Amino acid sequence: MSKRLYTLITASVAAFGAFSVVGDGFEIDWWTVDAGGDMWTTGGDYELSGTIGQPDAGPVMTGGDFTLTGGFWVGAIVTPPICVGDVNCDGFISFADINPFVLMLSNFTAWEQAYPGCPWENGDVNDDGTVGFADINPFVALMTSGQGPCP
């Protein structure tokens, strides 16, 4: 980064930080830049995620007639990473995945309800982009040779 650009960014941050935001009787006299969480929504092949204004973690913050509970998203479902064969999303590839795998093949909607947030890709054992009967033999092979914690 050039020295001129660095100086410009530093001056901008210093100028912004020197002012309080005031308007209509409300005042923000301090602020922090925090690493936000991650909330997402999906539709078809698309996913949108992000956080705006993640408040500080901690107790309830109050001011006048207002309160704000800061910290972490309550009730957010965190999608675990892809772990092929772990169709119950317990973090292990084991015999406990057999019944969820059968449910996934026979009634996908019921499987989604039973294991919310569990990636369907965990059941795509043959890696063809779908979950179907072609995944049965690779799943059985995985159960007989590849059990253990997800990598």
Backbone hydrogen bonds, N-H to C=O, Kabsch-Sander energy under -0.5 kcal/mol:
donor,donor_aa,acceptor,acceptor_aa,energy
6,Y,2,S,-2.4
7,T,3,K,-2.4
8,L,4,R,-2.2
9,I,5,L,-2.6
10,T,6,Y,-2.6
11,A,7,T,-2.4
12,S,8,L,-2.2
13,V,9,I,-2.4
14,A,10,T,-2.3
15,A,11,A,-2.4
16,F,12,S,-2.4
17,G,13,V,-2.4
18,A,14,A,-0.9
19,F,16,F,-1.2
21,V,28,I,-1.6
22,V,20,S,-0.6
23,G,26,F,-2.3
26,F,23,G,-2.4
28,I,21,V,-2.7
29,D,27,E,-0.7
34,D,32,T,-0.7
36,G,34,D,-0.8
39,M,50,G,-0.8
41,T,48,L,-2.1
43,G,46,Y,-2.2
46,Y,43,G,-2.1
48,L,41,T,-2.6
50,G,39,M,-1.9
58,G,70,G,-0.7
61,M,68,L,-3.3
63,G,66,F,-2.1
66,F,63,G,-2.0
68,L,61,M,-2.8
70,G,59,P,-0.6
70,G,68,L,-0.8
71,G,55,P,-0.5
72,F,70,G,-0.6
76,A,73,W,-0.6
78,V,76,A,-0.6
79,T,77,I,-0.6
85,G,122,N,-3.7
86,D,83,C,-2.6
87,V,85,G,-1.6
89,C,86,D,-0.9
93,I,148,G,-3.4
94,S,92,F,-0.7
97,D,94,S,-2.1
98,I,95,F,-1.6
101,F,97,D,-2.0
102,V,98,I,-2.3
103,L,99,N,-2.5
104,M,100,P,-2.5
105,L,101,F,-2.1
106,S,102,V,-2.4
107,N,103,L,-3.2
111,W,107,N,-2.1
112,E,108,F,-2.6
113,Q,109,T,-2.0
114,A,110,A,-2.2
115,Y,111,W,-2.2
118,C,115,Y,-1.9
122,N,119,P,-1.6
123,G,120,W,-2.2
124,D,121,E,-1.1
125,V,123,G,-1.9
127,D,124,D,-1.2
132,G,130,T,-0.5
135,D,132,G,-2.1
136,I,133,F,-1.6
139,F,135,D,-2.1
140,V,136,I,-2.6
141,A,137,N,-2.4
142,L,138,P,-2.1
143,M,139,F,-2.3
144,T,140,V,-1.6
145,S,141,A,-1.1
146,G,142,L,-2.7
148,G,93,I,-2.2
150,C,91,G,-2.8
